[in-house]
């Protein structure tokens, strides 16, 4: 699809950390266990052609996109991880910049036209308990 999995993983982490820096959150590091779990779930989503969260205690964000031009897929899906915020204050965007999250795993599955990207985060973000959002989602620089 024009971009290797290794370069996708590199860009995915760099993009996350660039957005995290804007919100005064420390950089994430890849975790092998999370990478394996995220890949397994991305493969599952592609096989079933459906979005849905896995049964994990870690934070999770899933993105699906379909493209006519396969070369635009990966960069677009990575960018959409940041843009799509959901309908409540602790939405998908907040998981990307959640300050207490320290580790990241990513999985990518594609059939050439549809791509699923799964990000898994430890510590899980998007906690709506009082005070957690304010402590973990800092204003943009």
MODELLER restraints for C-alpha pairs under 7 A, 6 or more apart:
rsr = mdl.restraints
at = mdl.atoms
rsr.add(forms.Gaussian(group=physical.xy_distance, feature=features.Distance(at['CA:1:A'], at['CA:70:A']), mean=5.41, stdev=0.5))
rsr.add(forms.Gaussian(group=physical.xy_distance, feature=features.Distance(at['CA:1:A'], at['CA:71:A']), mean=5.51, stdev=0.5))
rsr.add(forms.Gaussian(group=physical.xy_distance, feature=features.Distance(at['CA:1:A'], at['CA:112:A']), mean=6.89, stdev=0.5))
rsr.add(forms.Gaussian(group=physical.xy_distance, feature=features.Distance(at['CA:2:A'], at['CA:71:A']), mean=5.23, stdev=0.5))
rsr.add(forms.Gaussian(group=physical.xy_distance, feature=features.Distance(at['CA:8:A'], at['CA:74:A']), mean=6.92, stdev=0.5))
rsr.add(forms.Gaussian(group=physical.xy_distance, feature=features.Distance(at['CA:12:A'], at['CA:78:A']), mean=6.10, stdev=0.5))
rsr.add(forms.Gaussian(group=physical.xy_distance, feature=features.Distance(at['CA:16:A'], at['CA:96:A']), mean=6.36, stdev=0.5))
rsr.add(forms.Gaussian(group=physical.xy_distance, feature=features.Distance(at['CA:17:A'], at['CA:27:A']), mean=5.07, stdev=0.5))
rsr.add(forms.Gaussian(group=physical.xy_distance, feature=features.Distance(at['CA:17:A'], at['CA:28:A']), mean=6.41, stdev=0.5))
rsr.add(forms.Gaussian(group=physical.xy_distance, feature=features.Distance(at['CA:19:A'], at['CA:97:A']), mean=6.76, stdev=0.5))
rsr.add(forms.Gaussian(group=physical.xy_distance, feature=features.Distance(at['CA:20:A'], at['CA:26:A']), mean=6.72, stdev=0.5))
rsr.add(forms.Gaussian(group=physical.xy_distance, feature=features.Distance(at['CA:20:A'], at['CA:27:A']), mean=6.70, stdev=0.5))
rsr.add(forms.Gaussian(group=physical.xy_distance, feature=features.Distance(at['CA:20:A'], at['CA:97:A']), mean=4.76, stdev=0.5))
rsr.add(forms.Gaussian(group=physical.xy_distance, feature=features.Distance(at['CA:22:A'], at['CA:140:A']), mean=5.37, stdev=0.5))
rsr.add(forms.Gaussian(group=physical.xy_distance, feature=features.Distance(at['CA:22:A'], at['CA:141:A']), mean=5.10, stdev=0.5))
rsr.add(forms.Gaussian(group=physical.xy_distance, feature=features.Distance(at['CA:23:A'], at['CA:97:A']), mean=6.58, stdev=0.5))
rsr.add(forms.Gaussian(group=physical.xy_distance, feature=features.Distance(at['CA:23:A'], at['CA:137:A']), mean=6.93, stdev=0.5))
rsr.add(forms.Gaussian(group=physical.xy_distance, feature=features.Distance(at['CA:23:A'], at['CA:138:A']), mean=5.25, stdev=0.5))
rsr.add(forms.Gaussian(group=physical.xy_distance, feature=features.Distance(at['CA:23:A'], at['CA:139:A']), mean=5.71, stdev=0.5))
rsr.add(forms.Gaussian(group=physical.xy_distance, feature=features.Distance(at['CA:23:A'], at['CA:140:A']), mean=4.65, stdev=0.5))
rsr.add(forms.Gaussian(group=physical.xy_distance, feature=features.Distance(at['CA:23:A'], at['CA:141:A']), mean=6.03, stdev=0.5))
rsr.add(forms.Gaussian(group=physical.xy_distance, feature=features.Distance(at['CA:24:A'], at['CA:138:A']), mean=6.48, stdev=0.5))
rsr.add(forms.Gaussian(group=physical.xy_distance, feature=features.Distance(at['CA:25:A'], at['CA:97:A']), mean=6.35, stdev=0.5))
rsr.add(forms.Gaussian(group=physical.xy_distance, feature=features.Distance(at['CA:25:A'], at['CA:98:A']), mean=6.99, stdev=0.5))
rsr.add(forms.Gaussian(group=physical.xy_distance, feature=features.Distance(at['CA:25:A'], at['CA:99:A']), mean=4.64, stdev=0.5))
rsr.add(forms.Gaussian(group=physical.xy_distance, feature=features.Distance(at['CA:26:A'], at['CA:99:A']), mean=6.62, stdev=0.5))
rsr.add(forms.Gaussian(group=physical.xy_distance, feature=features.Distance(at['CA:28:A'], at['CA:102:A']), mean=4.93, stdev=0.5))
rsr.add(forms.Gaussian(group=physical.xy_distance, feature=features.Distance(at['CA:28:A'], at['CA:103:A']), mean=5.18, stdev=0.5))
rsr.add(forms.Gaussian(group=physical.xy_distance, feature=features.Distance(at['CA:28:A'], at['CA:104:A']), mean=6.16, stdev=0.5))
rsr.add(forms.Gaussian(group=physical.xy_distance, feature=features.Distance(at['CA:29:A'], at['CA:102:A']), mean=6.51, stdev=0.5))
rsr.add(forms.Gaussian(group=physical.xy_distance, feature=features.Distance(at['CA:29:A'], at['CA:103:A']), mean=4.95, stdev=0.5))
rsr.add(forms.Gaussian(group=physical.xy_distance, feature=features.Distance(at['CA:29:A'], at['CA:104:A']), mean=5.91, stdev=0.5))
rsr.add(forms.Gaussian(group=physical.xy_distance, feature=features.Distance(at['CA:30:A'], at['CA:103:A']), mean=5.64, stdev=0.5))
rsr.add(forms.Gaussian(group=physical.xy_distance, feature=features.Distance(at['CA:30:A'], at['CA:104:A']), mean=4.82, stdev=0.5))
rsr.add(forms.Gaussian(group=physical.xy_distance, feature=features.Distance(at['CA:30:A'], at['CA:105:A']), mean=5.69, stdev=0.5))
rsr.add(forms.Gaussian(group=physical.xy_distance, feature=features.Distance(at['CA:31:A'], at['CA:103:A']), mean=5.84, stdev=0.5))
rsr.add(forms.Gaussian(group=physical.xy_distance, feature=features.Distance(at['CA:31:A'], at['CA:104:A']), mean=5.84, stdev=0.5))
rsr.add(forms.Gaussian(group=physical.xy_distance, feature=features.Distance(at['CA:31:A'], at['CA:105:A']), mean=5.79, stdev=0.5))
rsr.add(forms.Gaussian(group=physical.xy_distance, feature=features.Distance(at['CA:34:A'], at['CA:104:A']), mean=6.44, stdev=0.5))
rsr.add(forms.Gaussian(group=physical.xy_distance, feature=features.Distance(at['CA:34:A'], at['CA:105:A']), mean=4.25, stdev=0.5))
rsr.add(forms.Gaussian(group=physical.xy_distance, feature=features.Distance(at['CA:34:A'], at['CA:120:A']), mean=6.13, stdev=0.5))
rsr.add(forms.Gaussian(group=physical.xy_distance, feature=features.Distance(at['CA:35:A'], at['CA:105:A']), mean=3.85, stdev=0.5))
rsr.add(forms.Gaussian(group=physical.xy_distance, feature=features.Distance(at['CA:35:A'], at['CA:106:A']), mean=4.98, stdev=0.5))
rsr.add(forms.Gaussian(group=physical.xy_distance, feature=features.Distance(at['CA:35:A'], at['CA:107:A']), mean=6.26, stdev=0.5))
rsr.add(forms.Gaussian(group=physical.xy_distance, feature=features.Distance(at['CA:38:A'], at['CA:105:A']), mean=5.99, stdev=0.5))
rsr.add(forms.Gaussian(group=physical.xy_distance, feature=features.Distance(at['CA:38:A'], at['CA:106:A']), mean=5.20, stdev=0.5))
rsr.add(forms.Gaussian(group=physical.xy_distance, feature=features.Distance(at['CA:38:A'], at['CA:107:A']), mean=4.57, stdev=0.5))
rsr.add(forms.Gaussian(group=physical.xy_distance, feature=features.Distance(at['CA:38:A'], at['CA:118:A']), mean=5.45, stdev=0.5))
rsr.add(forms.Gaussian(group=physical.xy_distance, feature=features.Distance(at['CA:38:A'], at['CA:119:A']), mean=6.19, stdev=0.5))
rsr.add(forms.Gaussian(group=physical.xy_distance, feature=features.Distance(at['CA:38:A'], at['CA:120:A']), mean=6.07, stdev=0.5))
rsr.add(forms.Gaussian(group=physical.xy_distance, feature=features.Distance(at['CA:39:A'], at['CA:106:A']), mean=6.38, stdev=0.5))
rsr.add(forms.Gaussian(group=physical.xy_distance, feature=features.Distance(at['CA:39:A'], at['CA:107:A']), mean=3.62, stdev=0.5))
rsr.add(forms.Gaussian(group=physical.xy_distance, feature=features.Distance(at['CA:39:A'], at['CA:108:A']), mean=6.12, stdev=0.5))
rsr.add(forms.Gaussian(group=physical.xy_distance, feature=features.Distance(at['CA:41:A'], at['CA:54:A']), mean=6.71, stdev=0.5))
rsr.add(forms.Gaussian(group=physical.xy_distance, feature=features.Distance(at['CA:42:A'], at['CA:107:A']), mean=5.53, stdev=0.5))
rsr.add(forms.Gaussian(group=physical.xy_distance, feature=features.Distance(at['CA:42:A'], at['CA:108:A']), mean=5.80, stdev=0.5))
rsr.add(forms.Gaussian(group=physical.xy_distance, feature=features.Distance(at['CA:42:A'], at['CA:109:A']), mean=5.45, stdev=0.5))
rsr.add(forms.Gaussian(group=physical.xy_distance, feature=features.Distance(at['CA:42:A'], at['CA:116:A']), mean=5.75, stdev=0.5))
rsr.add(forms.Gaussian(group=physical.xy_distance, feature=features.Distance(at['CA:42:A'], at['CA:117:A']), mean=6.08, stdev=0.5))
rsr.add(forms.Gaussian(group=physical.xy_distance, feature=features.Distance(at['CA:42:A'], at['CA:118:A']), mean=5.63, stdev=0.5))
rsr.add(forms.Gaussian(group=physical.xy_distance, feature=features.Distance(at['CA:43:A'], at['CA:109:A']), mean=5.43, stdev=0.5))
rsr.add(forms.Gaussian(group=physical.xy_distance, feature=features.Distance(at['CA:45:A'], at['CA:51:A']), mean=6.03, stdev=0.5))
rsr.add(forms.Gaussian(group=physical.xy_distance, feature=features.Distance(at['CA:45:A'], at['CA:116:A']), mean=6.90, stdev=0.5))
rsr.add(forms.Gaussian(group=physical.xy_distance, feature=features.Distance(at['CA:46:A'], at['CA:109:A']), mean=6.29, stdev=0.5))
rsr.add(forms.Gaussian(group=physical.xy_distance, feature=features.Distance(at['CA:46:A'], at['CA:110:A']), mean=6.80, stdev=0.5))
rsr.add(forms.Gaussian(group=physical.xy_distance, feature=features.Distance(at['CA:46:A'], at['CA:116:A']), mean=6.40, stdev=0.5))
rsr.add(forms.Gaussian(group=physical.xy_distance, feature=features.Distance(at['CA:58:A'], at['CA:120:A']), mean=6.32, stdev=0.5))
rsr.add(forms.Gaussian(group=physical.xy_distance, feature=features.Distance(at['CA:58:A'], at['CA:121:A']), mean=5.64, stdev=0.5))
rsr.add(forms.Gaussian(group=physical.xy_distance, feature=features.Distance(at['CA:58:A'], at['CA:122:A']), mean=5.41, stdev=0.5))
rsr.add(forms.Gaussian(group=physical.xy_distance, feature=features.Distance(at['CA:58:A'], at['CA:123:A']), mean=6.34, stdev=0.5))
rsr.add(forms.Gaussian(group=physical.xy_distance, feature=features.Distance(at['CA:58:A'], at['CA:124:A']), mean=4.86, stdev=0.5))
rsr.add(forms.Gaussian(group=physical.xy_distance, feature=features.Distance(at['CA:59:A'], at['CA:120:A']), mean=5.40, stdev=0.5))
rsr.add(forms.Gaussian(group=physical.xy_distance, feature=features.Distance(at['CA:59:A'], at['CA:121:A']), mean=4.61, stdev=0.5))
rsr.add(forms.Gaussian(group=physical.xy_distance, feature=features.Distance(at['CA:59:A'], at['CA:122:A']), mean=6.24, stdev=0.5))
rsr.add(forms.Gaussian(group=physical.xy_distance, feature=features.Distance(at['CA:59:A'], at['CA:123:A']), mean=6.79, stdev=0.5))
rsr.add(forms.Gaussian(group=physical.xy_distance, feature=features.Distance(at['CA:59:A'], at['CA:124:A']), mean=3.83, stdev=0.5))
rsr.add(forms.Gaussian(group=physical.xy_distance, feature=features.Distance(at['CA:59:A'], at['CA:125:A']), mean=5.79, stdev=0.5))
rsr.add(forms.Gaussian(group=physical.xy_distance, feature=features.Distance(at['CA:60:A'], at['CA:119:A']), mean=5.60, stdev=0.5))
rsr.add(forms.Gaussian(group=physical.xy_distance, feature=features.Distance(at['CA:60:A'], at['CA:120:A']), mean=4.41, stdev=0.5))
rsr.add(forms.Gaussian(group=physical.xy_distance, feature=features.Distance(at['CA:60:A'], at['CA:121:A']), mean=6.12, stdev=0.5))
rsr.add(forms.Gaussian(group=physical.xy_distance, feature=features.Distance(at['CA:61:A'], at['CA:92:A']), mean=6.37, stdev=0.5))
rsr.add(forms.Gaussian(group=physical.xy_distance, feature=features.Distance(at['CA:61:A'], at['CA:118:A']), mean=5.84, stdev=0.5))
rsr.add(forms.Gaussian(group=physical.xy_distance, feature=features.Distance(at['CA:61:A'], at['CA:119:A']), mean=5.13, stdev=0.5))
rsr.add(forms.Gaussian(group=physical.xy_distance, feature=features.Distance(at['CA:61:A'], at['CA:120:A']), mean=6.50, stdev=0.5))
rsr.add(forms.Gaussian(group=physical.xy_distance, feature=features.Distance(at['CA:62:A'], at['CA:117:A']), mean=5.76, stdev=0.5))
rsr.add(forms.Gaussian(group=physical.xy_distance, feature=features.Distance(at['CA:62:A'], at['CA:118:A']), mean=4.54, stdev=0.5))
rsr.add(forms.Gaussian(group=physical.xy_distance, feature=features.Distance(at['CA:62:A'], at['CA:119:A']), mean=6.35, stdev=0.5))
rsr.add(forms.Gaussian(group=physical.xy_distance, feature=features.Distance(at['CA:63:A'], at['CA:77:A']), mean=6.82, stdev=0.5))
rsr.add(forms.Gaussian(group=physical.xy_distance, feature=features.Distance(at['CA:63:A'], at['CA:81:A']), mean=6.96, stdev=0.5))
rsr.add(forms.Gaussian(group=physical.xy_distance, feature=features.Distance(at['CA:63:A'], at['CA:116:A']), mean=5.73, stdev=0.5))
rsr.add(forms.Gaussian(group=physical.xy_distance, feature=features.Distance(at['CA:63:A'], at['CA:117:A']), mean=5.24, stdev=0.5))
rsr.add(forms.Gaussian(group=physical.xy_distance, feature=features.Distance(at['CA:63:A'], at['CA:118:A']), mean=6.54, stdev=0.5))
rsr.add(forms.Gaussian(group=physical.xy_distance, feature=features.Distance(at['CA:64:A'], at['CA:115:A']), mean=5.70, stdev=0.5))
rsr.add(forms.Gaussian(group=physical.xy_distance, feature=features.Distance(at['CA:64:A'], at['CA:116:A']), mean=4.59, stdev=0.5))
rsr.add(forms.Gaussian(group=physical.xy_distance, feature=features.Distance(at['CA:64:A'], at['CA:117:A']), mean=6.53, stdev=0.5))
rsr.add(forms.Gaussian(group=physical.xy_distance, feature=features.Distance(at['CA:65:A'], at['CA:77:A']), mean=6.80, stdev=0.5))
rsr.add(forms.Gaussian(group=physical.xy_distance, feature=features.Distance(at['CA:65:A'], at['CA:114:A']), mean=5.72, stdev=0.5))
rsr.add(forms.Gaussian(group=physical.xy_distance, feature=features.Distance(at['CA:65:A'], at['CA:115:A']), mean=5.49, stdev=0.5))
rsr.add(forms.Gaussian(group=physical.xy_distance, feature=features.Distance(at['CA:65:A'], at['CA:116:A']), mean=6.78, stdev=0.5))
rsr.add(forms.Gaussian(group=physical.xy_distance, feature=features.Distance(at['CA:66:A'], at['CA:113:A']), mean=5.57, stdev=0.5))
rsr.add(forms.Gaussian(group=physical.xy_distance, feature=features.Distance(at['CA:66:A'], at['CA:114:A']), mean=4.29, stdev=0.5))
rsr.add(forms.Gaussian(group=physical.xy_distance, feature=features.Distance(at['CA:66:A'], at['CA:115:A']), mean=6.37, stdev=0.5))
rsr.add(forms.Gaussian(group=physical.xy_distance, feature=features.Distance(at['CA:67:A'], at['CA:73:A']), mean=6.48, stdev=0.5))
rsr.add(forms.Gaussian(group=physical.xy_distance, feature=features.Distance(at['CA:67:A'], at['CA:113:A']), mean=5.53, stdev=0.5))
rsr.add(forms.Gaussian(group=physical.xy_distance, feature=features.Distance(at['CA:67:A'], at['CA:114:A']), mean=6.56, stdev=0.5))
rsr.add(forms.Gaussian(group=physical.xy_distance, feature=features.Distance(at['CA:68:A'], at['CA:113:A']), mean=6.64, stdev=0.5))
rsr.add(forms.Gaussian(group=physical.xy_distance, feature=features.Distance(at['CA:70:A'], at['CA:112:A']), mean=6.46, stdev=0.5))
rsr.add(forms.Gaussian(group=physical.xy_distance, feature=features.Distance(at['CA:70:A'], at['CA:113:A']), mean=6.35, stdev=0.5))
rsr.add(forms.Gaussian(group=physical.xy_distance, feature=features.Distance(at['CA:81:A'], at['CA:93:A']), mean=6.79, stdev=0.5))
rsr.add(forms.Gaussian(group=physical.xy_distance, feature=features.Distance(at['CA:82:A'], at['CA:93:A']), mean=5.20, stdev=0.5))
rsr.add(forms.Gaussian(group=physical.xy_distance, feature=features.Distance(at['CA:82:A'], at['CA:96:A']), mean=6.79, stdev=0.5))
rsr.add(forms.Gaussian(group=physical.xy_distance, feature=features.Distance(at['CA:83:A'], at['CA:93:A']), mean=6.58, stdev=0.5))
rsr.add(forms.Gaussian(group=physical.xy_distance, feature=features.Distance(at['CA:84:A'], at['CA:92:A']), mean=6.48, stdev=0.5))
rsr.add(forms.Gaussian(group=physical.xy_distance, feature=features.Distance(at['CA:84:A'], at['CA:93:A']), mean=6.18, stdev=0.5))
rsr.add(forms.Gaussian(group=physical.xy_distance, feature=features.Distance(at['CA:85:A'], at['CA:91:A']), mean=5.10, stdev=0.5))
rsr.add(forms.Gaussian(group=physical.xy_distance, feature=features.Distance(at['CA:85:A'], at['CA:92:A']), mean=4.96, stdev=0.5))
rsr.add(forms.Gaussian(group=physical.xy_distance, feature=features.Distance(at['CA:85:A'], at['CA:93:A']), mean=4.74, stdev=0.5))
rsr.add(forms.Gaussian(group=physical.xy_distance, feature=features.Distance(at['CA:86:A'], at['CA:92:A']), mean=6.04, stdev=0.5))
rsr.add(forms.Gaussian(group=physical.xy_distance, feature=features.Distance(at['CA:90:A'], at['CA:126:A']), mean=4.65, stdev=0.5))
rsr.add(forms.Gaussian(group=physical.xy_distance, feature=features.Distance(at['CA:90:A'], at['CA:127:A']), mean=6.82, stdev=0.5))
rsr.add(forms.Gaussian(group=physical.xy_distance, feature=features.Distance(at['CA:90:A'], at['CA:128:A']), mean=6.44, stdev=0.5))
rsr.add(forms.Gaussian(group=physical.xy_distance, feature=features.Distance(at['CA:90:A'], at['CA:133:A']), mean=6.92, stdev=0.5))
rsr.add(forms.Gaussian(group=physical.xy_distance, feature=features.Distance(at['CA:91:A'], at['CA:126:A']), mean=6.38, stdev=0.5))
rsr.add(forms.Gaussian(group=physical.xy_distance, feature=features.Distance(at['CA:94:A'], at['CA:126:A']), mean=6.23, stdev=0.5))
rsr.add(forms.Gaussian(group=physical.xy_distance, feature=features.Distance(at['CA:94:A'], at['CA:137:A']), mean=6.46, stdev=0.5))
rsr.add(forms.Gaussian(group=physical.xy_distance, feature=features.Distance(at['CA:95:A'], at['CA:125:A']), mean=5.02, stdev=0.5))
rsr.add(forms.Gaussian(group=physical.xy_distance, feature=features.Distance(at['CA:95:A'], at['CA:126:A']), mean=5.73, stdev=0.5))
rsr.add(forms.Gaussian(group=physical.xy_distance, feature=features.Distance(at['CA:97:A'], at['CA:137:A']), mean=6.42, stdev=0.5))
rsr.add(forms.Gaussian(group=physical.xy_distance, feature=features.Distance(at['CA:98:A'], at['CA:125:A']), mean=5.56, stdev=0.5))
rsr.add(forms.Gaussian(group=physical.xy_distance, feature=features.Distance(at['CA:98:A'], at['CA:136:A']), mean=5.09, stdev=0.5))
rsr.add(forms.Gaussian(group=physical.xy_distance, feature=features.Distance(at['CA:98:A'], at['CA:137:A']), mean=5.56, stdev=0.5))
rsr.add(forms.Gaussian(group=physical.xy_distance, feature=features.Distance(at['CA:99:A'], at['CA:136:A']), mean=4.57, stdev=0.5))
rsr.add(forms.Gaussian(group=physical.xy_distance, feature=features.Distance(at['CA:99:A'], at['CA:137:A']), mean=6.41, stdev=0.5))
rsr.add(forms.Gaussian(group=physical.xy_distance, feature=features.Distance(at['CA:100:A'], at['CA:123:A']), mean=6.19, stdev=0.5))
rsr.add(forms.Gaussian(group=physical.xy_distance, feature=features.Distance(at['CA:100:A'], at['CA:136:A']), mean=6.28, stdev=0.5))
rsr.add(forms.Gaussian(group=physical.xy_distance, feature=features.Distance(at['CA:101:A'], at['CA:121:A']), mean=6.25, stdev=0.5))
rsr.add(forms.Gaussian(group=physical.xy_distance, feature=features.Distance(at['CA:101:A'], at['CA:122:A']), mean=5.23, stdev=0.5))
rsr.add(forms.Gaussian(group=physical.xy_distance, feature=features.Distance(at['CA:101:A'], at['CA:123:A']), mean=4.46, stdev=0.5))
rsr.add(forms.Gaussian(group=physical.xy_distance, feature=features.Distance(at['CA:101:A'], at['CA:124:A']), mean=6.31, stdev=0.5))
rsr.add(forms.Gaussian(group=physical.xy_distance, feature=features.Distance(at['CA:101:A'], at['CA:125:A']), mean=6.60, stdev=0.5))
rsr.add(forms.Gaussian(group=physical.xy_distance, feature=features.Distance(at['CA:102:A'], at['CA:122:A']), mean=6.03, stdev=0.5))
rsr.add(forms.Gaussian(group=physical.xy_distance, feature=features.Distance(at['CA:102:A'], at['CA:123:A']), mean=6.51, stdev=0.5))
rsr.add(forms.Gaussian(group=physical.xy_distance, feature=features.Distance(at['CA:103:A'], at['CA:121:A']), mean=5.72, stdev=0.5))
rsr.add(forms.Gaussian(group=physical.xy_distance, feature=features.Distance(at['CA:103:A'], at['CA:122:A']), mean=5.09, stdev=0.5))
rsr.add(forms.Gaussian(group=physical.xy_distance, feature=features.Distance(at['CA:104:A'], at['CA:119:A']), mean=6.89, stdev=0.5))
rsr.add(forms.Gaussian(group=physical.xy_distance, feature=features.Distance(at['CA:104:A'], at['CA:120:A']), mean=5.67, stdev=0.5))
rsr.add(forms.Gaussian(group=physical.xy_distance, feature=features.Distance(at['CA:104:A'], at['CA:121:A']), mean=4.73, stdev=0.5))
rsr.add(forms.Gaussian(group=physical.xy_distance, feature=features.Distance(at['CA:104:A'], at['CA:122:A']), mean=6.51, stdev=0.5))
rsr.add(forms.Gaussian(group=physical.xy_distance, feature=features.Distance(at['CA:105:A'], at['CA:119:A']), mean=5.66, stdev=0.5))
rsr.add(forms.Gaussian(group=physical.xy_distance, feature=features.Distance(at['CA:105:A'], at['CA:120:A']), mean=4.99, stdev=0.5))
rsr.add(forms.Gaussian(group=physical.xy_distance, feature=features.Distance(at['CA:105:A'], at['CA:121:A']), mean=6.51, stdev=0.5))
rsr.add(forms.Gaussian(group=physical.xy_distance, feature=features.Distance(at['CA:106:A'], at['CA:118:A']), mean=5.54, stdev=0.5))
rsr.add(forms.Gaussian(group=physical.xy_distance, feature=features.Distance(at['CA:106:A'], at['CA:119:A']), mean=4.57, stdev=0.5))
rsr.add(forms.Gaussian(group=physical.xy_distance, feature=features.Distance(at['CA:106:A'], at['CA:120:A']), mean=6.34, stdev=0.5))
rsr.add(forms.Gaussian(group=physical.xy_distance, feature=features.Distance(at['CA:107:A'], at['CA:117:A']), mean=5.64, stdev=0.5))
rsr.add(forms.Gaussian(group=physical.xy_distance, feature=features.Distance(at['CA:107:A'], at['CA:118:A']), mean=5.06, stdev=0.5))
rsr.add(forms.Gaussian(group=physical.xy_distance, feature=features.Distance(at['CA:107:A'], at['CA:119:A']), mean=6.62, stdev=0.5))
rsr.add(forms.Gaussian(group=physical.xy_distance, feature=features.Distance(at['CA:108:A'], at['CA:116:A']), mean=5.79, stdev=0.5))
rsr.add(forms.Gaussian(group=physical.xy_distance, feature=features.Distance(at['CA:108:A'], at['CA:117:A']), mean=4.67, stdev=0.5))
rsr.add(forms.Gaussian(group=physical.xy_distance, feature=features.Distance(at['CA:108:A'], at['CA:118:A']), mean=6.59, stdev=0.5))
rsr.add(forms.Gaussian(group=physical.xy_distance, feature=features.Distance(at['CA:109:A'], at['CA:115:A']), mean=5.70, stdev=0.5))
rsr.add(forms.Gaussian(group=physical.xy_distance, feature=features.Distance(at['CA:109:A'], at['CA:116:A']), mean=5.28, stdev=0.5))
rsr.add(forms.Gaussian(group=physical.xy_distance, feature=features.Distance(at['CA:109:A'], at['CA:117:A']), mean=6.65, stdev=0.5))
rsr.add(forms.Gaussian(group=physical.xy_distance, feature=features.Distance(at['CA:110:A'], at['CA:116:A']), mean=6.35, stdev=0.5))
rsr.add(forms.Gaussian(group=physical.xy_distance, feature=features.Distance(at['CA:127:A'], at['CA:133:A']), mean=6.64, stdev=0.5))
